[in-house]
């Protein structure tokens, strides 16, 4: 049993660095730790990691992780979301990752699988202890209560996914009640169509361009047009970004808290339109400030050192003509999360730009695998 209330799956061992430096090799036994606290609501049933590899590249060790974990719900409530934190080292870039499983419905005592497929980097001089630590960052329950240290903001992410999932399941249940199985089938077809609807794609480049490209025209500030949602607790007041050719960067958007509760996180959707009126898929513009506290009726400017590049589906750069913004997610100081309702997302300015939610995609995939009867039975479980 590990100190500080944690249980290690494997014994901590000293790794022989020369063995790993010599060649591409399987991870040694005991080099992966699964850490679960004493009061963890999930327990580890099993782990298969024999496909994971370690490769030396200069002064770094590259870890290709391919792991199949099985956990059990050891609590008394249904689990609707889980996030794991996967770490090879804490300091340099490429040493941490996460695995998120939203839209779950795991009963007490039920086992569930989790796949970890990622690549991490670790300095070769770090020769002691496990190569990889896997921690439980958060568990979300059916009633939206939460367990976990929340170092990866798993509470906000899992809660937003669950609120979206509840919204979309209720909508599909209404479709089934009003239009029967054929109506539900047509709605699933529309979800598939929305996945292919946006004729333009965007590439998000963090921290903006390193240098100004000679191939782009001079930058100029361009204002956002905003889609307003009547029930949104936060209003987008005004905003602009620097635009040049197919690039839009450094957005600044002023928002106002029009609710009665303080807000700690705001996420905006960002849609680009070309000269022919074609739209991109919506990109995310989260508030970057870690200590955001937006009191009722106060304003705040959401800034991001980010560049969006607009392309046709064939990969050709397309000039940005217009930018549309909308409030996509709000987290209050008490941990509750707001997302747009179905009616708001059916606004003509967004209908083809907002991709299906994770739950819509899950249910559409379920229909594709099992047909309408399987989908109907799945909706009855909630």
Beta strands, then each sheet from edge to edge (+ up, - down):
strand 1: 6-8
strand 2: 25-26
strand 3: 32-37
strand 4: 42-48
strand 5: 53-57
strand 6: 60-73
strand 7: 79-87
strand 8: 96-101
strand 9: 111-123
strand 10: 132-141
strand 11: 146-147
strand 12: 200-206
strand 13: 220-226
strand 14: 234-244
strand 15: 247-257
strand 16: 263-273
strand 17: 283-286
strand 18: 299-303
strand 19: 306-312
strand 20: 322-332
strand 21: 337-339
sheet 1: 1+ 3- 10- 7+ 8-
sheet 2: 1+ 3- 10- 11+
sheet 3: 2+ 5- 6+ 4-
sheet 4: 2+ 5- 6+ 9-
sheet 5: 12+ 19- 15+ 14- 13+ 20+ 16- 17+
sheet 6: 12+ 19- 15+ 18-
sheet 7: 12+ 19- 15+ 14- 13+ 20+ 21-
end
